[in-house]
Amino acid sequence: MLICLSAFSGCSNVKYKEPLSCVSYIGIDGTTTLIDLTEDAQAEIISALNSGEWVDDGTNCGHDYEFTIDNAIIRYHSDCGSFNDITNKRAMTLSEEGKANINKILGVKAEGNEGNNGSTNDDGDELTESGYQAAIKMMRFNWDGYGISTKWITTCDLAYSIIDAVEELTQTGETVEKISDAVVDENTTQPPIERGTLWFEVGSKIYRIDPEFTQICRVDGHLGKGYVMNASEQLKKMISDAWQYHPHDTYIGSYNNETNEIELNHVYDAPSTVHVHIKKVEVVNDYDPANKIILELTSTVDQSVYISLFCSQSGDNLAEGDSKDLTLQAGKPETVELTFGGWKDFNYWIDIKVDNTRINLRIEP
């Protein structure tokens, strides 16, 4: 393979080590699928990363795979054959031979090849998949009392942590009576259970959590008999975070218009190439306010991004928002102003989205 050139300042000091704690495929529709690689497959990818020619710059390609390693998050584009090390701000483009090898490991179908997405080594042994489940389906009875919301947890670190913790659960001996034999799915409208009840599935087992997250039961069917489990507060928090915040780098806070104080808390840590700093909020205490928020964005790579602001008092009570297309340079702060409407006498919320960063700010006019 290629040799790393020490002339590039970001190149010589970075060495990647196994394991690849997460390998995910991002489809064209934005759906993420986890790939659980064998140790041999991980070793080949690490070898390619450590023997490649890196430059201190990003590529113009997007990405359809993402790798998580101890000291880096690396994105890969199977068509370009390019790696972007988001953490260390550098990139590498493979030769056609190198691209073909990595794509084979990842199970990328060659054009015109309708075979499996699996890959093998020279001995014909399976190289890619280890067969370990790495995705969790979650459902919740909506708080408004109508319908079921569904979410898949498909990021390796979080999914593995929850699955491993759940498989270690033991029963307390306490049981909960069966409610019904009915099945709960995406089409269920009003199940006979408390609003906010959440279910998640690990393998063939179904678990149910009460709305206050005080009790986790393994259940015989969604509304069936429950077996109360000895669940730690850490596991409950992981499941709560998975439902509320995953997979976004999430901040929640408030702005008080009387004191001009901004409080912002980082509630969930996830990879994002854009950091957002709130410089100023201006709220007009009127019935049809023309409000604005001034942000400072800092990107880890050169890129074009879309930023949006959504303003609401509730799910169906909306005010004017804003959005912009921006071009960011790596490490160079960029100031952007977004406008929004609001309400004179009631608190409301603005939600800001850029790259994988999410900010939920309560406005107290």
C-alpha positions as CSV (number, residue, x, y, z in Angstrom):
1,M,0.0,0.0,0.0
2,L,1.0,3.7,0.0
3,I,3.4,5.2,2.5
4,C,2.5,8.0,4.8
5,L,4.5,11.1,3.9
6,S,6.0,12.8,7.0
7,A,6.2,16.1,5.2
8,F,2.5,16.6,6.0
9,S,2.2,17.9,9.6
10,G,-1.0,16.1,10.4
11,C,0.2,12.8,9.0
12,S,3.2,11.4,10.9
13,N,1.7,11.6,14.4
14,V,-1.5,9.7,13.9
15,K,-1.6,5.9,14.1
16,Y,-4.9,4.1,14.1
17,K,-5.5,1.1,16.4
18,E,-8.1,-1.6,16.5
19,P,-10.9,-2.1,17.1
20,L,-13.2,-0.2,14.8
21,S,-15.9,0.3,17.4
22,C,-18.4,1.3,14.8
23,V,-18.9,0.9,11.1
24,S,-22.0,2.3,9.6
25,Y,-23.4,2.5,6.1
26,I,-25.5,5.6,5.2
27,G,-28.0,5.0,2.4
28,I,-29.1,7.5,-0.2
29,D,-32.3,8.0,1.7
30,G,-30.3,8.8,4.9
31,T,-31.0,5.5,6.6
32,T,-28.1,4.1,8.6
33,T,-27.3,0.4,8.7
34,L,-24.6,-1.0,11.0
35,I,-21.9,-3.4,9.7
36,D,-20.4,-5.6,12.3
37,L,-17.0,-6.5,10.9
38,T,-14.9,-9.5,11.9
39,E,-11.5,-8.9,13.5
40,D,-9.8,-9.8,10.2
41,A,-11.8,-7.2,8.3
42,Q,-11.1,-4.5,10.9
43,A,-7.4,-5.3,10.7
44,E,-7.3,-4.9,6.9
45,I,-9.0,-1.5,7.1
46,I,-6.7,-0.3,9.9
47,S,-3.7,-1.4,7.9
48,A,-5.0,0.6,4.9
49,L,-5.5,3.7,7.1
50,N,-2.0,3.4,8.6
51,S,-0.2,2.8,5.3
52,G,-1.9,5.5,3.2
53,E,-0.8,8.9,2.0
54,W,-2.7,11.5,4.0
55,V,-2.9,15.2,3.3
56,D,-4.0,18.0,5.7
57,D,-7.2,18.8,3.8
58,G,-10.6,17.4,3.1
59,T,-11.9,15.9,-0.1
60,N,-14.9,17.2,-2.1
61,C,-16.6,13.8,-1.9
62,G,-19.4,13.0,0.5
63,H,-19.5,9.8,2.4
64,D,-21.5,6.6,2.6
65,Y,-19.6,4.9,5.4
66,E,-18.4,6.1,8.8
67,F,-15.8,4.4,11.0
68,T,-15.3,5.1,14.7
69,I,-11.9,4.4,16.2
70,D,-10.5,5.3,19.6
71,N,-8.7,8.4,18.3
72,A,-10.8,9.4,15.2
73,I,-14.0,9.4,13.3
74,I,-13.3,8.6,9.7
75,R,-15.8,8.9,6.8
76,Y,-15.4,6.9,3.6
77,H,-16.9,7.3,0.1
78,S,-17.0,4.0,-1.8
79,D,-17.3,5.7,-5.2
80,C,-14.5,8.2,-4.8
81,G,-12.4,5.8,-2.7
82,S,-11.6,8.6,-0.3
83,F,-11.2,8.8,3.5
84,N,-11.9,12.0,5.5
85,D,-10.5,11.9,9.1
86,I,-12.9,14.3,10.7
87,T,-11.1,14.4,14.1
88,N,-7.6,15.0,12.7
89,K,-8.7,17.1,9.8
90,R,-7.0,15.2,7.0
91,A,-7.9,13.1,4.0
92,M,-6.6,10.3,1.8
93,T,-7.7,9.0,-1.6
94,L,-7.0,5.4,-2.5
95,S,-5.7,3.9,-5.7
96,E,-8.3,2.0,-7.8
97,E,-6.8,-1.2,-6.4
98,G,-7.0,0.0,-2.8
99,K,-10.6,1.2,-3.3
100,A,-11.6,-2.1,-4.7
101,N,-10.1,-3.9,-1.7
102,I,-11.8,-1.7,0.9
103,N,-15.1,-1.9,-1.0
104,K,-14.8,-5.7,-1.1
105,I,-14.3,-5.8,2.7
106,L,-17.4,-3.5,3.2
107,G,-19.4,-5.6,0.8
108,V,-20.0,-2.9,-1.7
109,K,-21.5,-4.3,-4.9
110,A,-19.5,-3.7,-8.0
111,E,-21.5,-2.2,-10.9
112,G,-23.5,-5.0,-12.6
113,N,-22.8,-7.5,-9.7
114,E,-26.0,-8.8,-8.3
115,G,-24.4,-11.1,-5.8
116,N,-24.2,-10.9,-2.0
117,N,-22.9,-7.8,-0.2
118,G,-20.7,-10.1,1.9
119,S,-17.0,-10.5,1.2
120,T,-14.5,-13.3,1.7
121,N,-10.8,-13.7,2.2
122,D,-8.5,-15.6,-0.1
123,D,-9.5,-18.9,1.6
124,G,-13.1,-18.3,0.8
125,D,-14.0,-17.7,4.5
126,E,-16.5,-15.0,5.4
127,L,-14.7,-11.8,6.1
128,T,-17.2,-9.1,6.8
129,E,-20.1,-10.1,9.1
130,S,-19.7,-11.5,12.6
131,G,-23.5,-12.0,13.0
132,Y,-23.8,-9.8,16.1
133,Q,-27.0,-7.8,16.3
134,A,-26.4,-4.1,16.3
135,A,-29.7,-2.3,15.9
136,I,-32.6,-1.7,18.3
137,K,-36.2,-1.0,17.3
138,M,-38.0,1.4,19.7
139,M,-41.7,2.4,19.8
140,R,-43.6,4.9,22.0
141,F,-47.3,5.6,22.6
142,N,-47.4,9.3,21.8
143,W,-48.0,11.7,24.7
144,D,-51.0,13.3,22.9
145,G,-52.8,9.9,23.2
146,Y,-52.9,9.0,19.5
147,G,-50.5,6.9,17.5
148,I,-47.2,5.2,17.8
149,S,-43.8,6.8,17.0
150,T,-41.0,4.5,15.9
151,K,-37.2,4.9,16.0
152,W,-34.3,2.6,15.1
153,I,-31.0,2.9,17.1
154,T,-28.3,2.1,14.5
155,T,-25.1,3.6,15.9
156,C,-22.7,1.0,17.1
157,D,-21.4,2.3,20.4
158,L,-24.9,3.1,21.7
159,A,-26.6,0.0,20.3
160,Y,-23.9,-2.3,21.5
161,S,-23.9,-0.8,25.0
162,I,-27.7,-1.2,25.4
163,I,-27.7,-4.7,24.0
164,D,-24.9,-5.8,26.2
165,A,-26.5,-4.3,29.3
166,V,-29.9,-5.8,28.5
167,E,-28.5,-9.3,28.0
168,E,-27.1,-9.0,31.6
169,L,-30.4,-8.1,33.2
170,T,-31.9,-10.4,35.8
171,Q,-35.5,-10.7,37.0
172,T,-36.6,-9.3,40.3
173,G,-39.3,-11.9,40.8
174,E,-42.0,-9.2,40.5
175,T,-44.5,-9.5,37.6
176,V,-47.0,-7.2,35.9
177,E,-50.4,-8.5,34.8
178,K,-51.2,-8.9,31.1
179,I,-53.2,-6.1,29.6
180,S,-54.2,-7.6,26.3
181,D,-53.1,-10.0,23.6
182,A,-53.1,-7.2,21.0
183,V,-49.9,-6.4,19.1
184,V,-48.6,-2.9,19.0
185,D,-47.0,-1.6,15.8
186,E,-46.7,1.5,13.7
187,N,-50.4,1.4,12.7
188,T,-51.7,1.2,16.3
189,T,-53.7,4.3,17.2
190,Q,-54.9,4.0,20.8
191,P,-53.4,1.1,22.8
192,P,-54.9,0.4,26.2
193,I,-51.9,1.6,28.1
194,E,-50.4,4.8,29.6
195,R,-49.4,7.6,27.2
196,G,-45.6,7.7,26.9
197,T,-45.1,4.0,27.4
198,L,-42.0,2.9,25.4
199,W,-41.1,-0.5,24.0
200,F,-37.7,-1.7,22.6
201,E,-36.7,-5.0,21.0
202,V,-33.4,-6.9,21.4
203,G,-33.3,-10.0,19.3
204,S,-36.6,-11.9,19.8
205,K,-37.3,-10.3,23.2
206,I,-39.6,-7.3,23.8
207,Y,-39.1,-4.9,26.8
208,R,-41.5,-2.3,28.0
209,I,-40.8,0.9,30.0
210,D,-43.3,3.0,31.9
211,P,-43.6,6.7,31.0
212,E,-41.5,7.8,34.1
213,F,-38.7,5.3,33.2
214,T,-38.9,3.8,36.7
215,Q,-39.5,0.2,35.6
216,I,-38.2,-2.1,32.8
217,C,-40.1,-5.3,32.1
218,R,-39.5,-8.1,29.6
219,V,-42.9,-8.8,28.3
220,D,-44.8,-11.6,26.6
221,G,-46.0,-9.4,23.8
222,H,-46.3,-5.6,23.8
223,L,-49.3,-5.6,26.1
224,G,-48.6,-9.1,27.7
225,K,-47.5,-10.2,31.1
226,G,-44.4,-8.4,32.3
227,Y,-41.4,-9.6,34.2
228,V,-39.7,-6.8,36.1
229,M,-36.0,-6.6,35.6
230,N,-33.1,-5.3,37.8
231,A,-32.2,-2.3,35.6
232,S,-29.6,0.2,36.6
233,E,-30.1,4.0,36.3
234,Q,-27.3,4.0,33.8
235,L,-29.2,1.7,31.5
236,K,-32.4,3.7,31.9
237,K,-30.5,6.9,30.9
238,M,-29.0,5.2,27.9
239,I,-32.4,4.2,26.7
240,S,-33.9,7.6,27.4
241,D,-31.0,9.3,25.6
242,A,-31.4,6.9,22.7
243,W,-35.1,7.8,22.3
244,Q,-34.8,11.6,22.9
245,Y,-31.5,12.6,21.4
246,H,-29.7,9.9,19.4
247,P,-28.0,10.3,17.0
248,H,-27.5,14.1,17.2
249,D,-25.0,16.2,19.1
250,T,-27.7,17.8,21.3
251,Y,-27.8,21.0,23.3
252,I,-30.9,22.2,25.3
253,G,-31.2,25.5,27.0
254,S,-33.2,28.7,27.6
255,Y,-33.1,32.5,26.9
256,N,-34.7,34.9,29.4
257,N,-35.6,38.2,27.7
258,E,-35.8,40.2,31.0
259,T,-32.2,39.3,32.1
260,N,-30.8,38.6,28.6
261,E,-29.3,35.4,30.1
262,I,-28.6,32.4,27.9
263,E,-28.3,28.9,29.5
264,L,-27.2,26.1,27.3
265,N,-26.4,22.5,28.3
266,H,-24.8,19.8,26.3
267,V,-27.1,16.9,27.0
268,Y,-25.9,14.3,24.4
269,D,-22.5,13.9,22.8
270,A,-22.3,12.7,19.2
271,P,-20.0,13.4,16.2
272,S,-20.6,16.6,14.3
273,T,-18.4,18.6,12.0
274,V,-20.0,22.0,13.0
275,H,-19.8,23.6,16.5
276,V,-22.3,26.3,17.2
277,H,-21.9,29.1,19.7
278,I,-24.8,31.5,20.5
279,K,-23.4,35.0,20.5
280,K,-26.7,36.9,20.9
281,V,-30.5,36.6,21.1
282,E,-32.8,39.6,20.4
283,V,-36.4,39.1,21.3
284,V,-39.1,41.8,20.7
285,N,-41.9,41.6,23.3
286,D,-44.7,42.2,20.8
287,Y,-47.6,40.3,19.3
288,D,-45.9,39.9,15.9
289,P,-42.2,40.1,16.9
290,A,-39.2,40.2,14.4
291,N,-36.7,38.3,16.6
292,K,-33.2,37.2,15.7
293,I,-30.4,35.0,16.9
294,I,-26.7,35.5,16.1
295,L,-24.6,32.3,15.9
296,E,-20.9,31.6,15.4
297,L,-20.3,28.4,13.4
298,T,-16.9,26.6,13.4
299,S,-16.4,23.7,11.1
300,T,-13.7,21.0,11.3
301,V,-13.6,20.7,7.5
302,D,-14.2,22.8,4.4
303,Q,-17.8,22.3,3.5
304,S,-21.2,23.7,2.4
305,V,-23.9,23.3,5.0
306,Y,-27.6,24.0,5.4
307,I,-28.7,25.6,8.7
308,S,-32.4,25.8,9.7
309,L,-34.4,27.3,12.5
310,F,-37.9,26.0,13.4
311,C,-40.0,28.0,15.9
312,S,-43.0,26.6,17.7
313,Q,-45.1,26.8,20.9
314,S,-46.4,23.2,20.4
315,G,-46.5,20.6,17.7
316,D,-49.3,22.4,15.7
317,N,-48.7,26.0,16.8
318,L,-45.9,27.4,14.7
319,A,-44.3,30.7,14.0
320,E,-41.9,32.0,11.3
321,G,-38.5,30.3,11.1
322,D,-35.5,30.7,8.9
323,S,-32.8,28.8,6.9
324,K,-29.6,29.5,5.0
325,D,-27.0,27.7,2.8
326,L,-23.5,28.5,4.0
327,T,-19.9,27.7,2.9
328,L,-17.6,27.1,5.9
329,Q,-13.8,26.9,6.0
330,A,-12.1,24.5,8.4
331,G,-11.3,26.2,11.7
332,K,-12.5,29.7,10.6
333,P,-15.5,31.0,12.6
334,E,-18.4,32.2,10.6
335,T,-21.2,34.5,12.0
336,V,-24.7,33.9,10.8
337,E,-28.0,35.7,11.7
338,L,-31.3,33.8,11.7
339,T,-34.7,35.4,12.2
340,F,-37.8,34.0,13.9
341,G,-41.3,34.9,15.1
342,G,-42.8,34.1,18.4
343,W,-45.4,35.0,21.1
344,K,-45.7,38.0,23.4
345,D,-47.1,36.3,26.6
346,F,-46.1,32.7,26.3
347,N,-42.9,30.7,26.3
348,Y,-41.9,29.0,23.0
349,W,-39.1,27.1,21.5
350,I,-36.6,27.4,18.6
351,D,-34.9,24.4,17.2
352,I,-31.6,24.9,15.2
353,K,-30.2,22.2,13.0
354,V,-26.8,22.2,11.2
355,D,-24.8,19.1,10.2
356,N,-25.3,16.7,13.2
357,T,-25.7,19.5,15.8
358,R,-29.1,20.2,17.3
359,I,-30.0,23.1,19.6
360,N,-33.3,23.4,21.4
361,L,-33.7,26.8,23.1
362,R,-36.7,27.8,25.1
363,I,-37.6,31.5,24.7
364,E,-38.9,33.3,27.7
365,P,-40.2,36.6,26.4
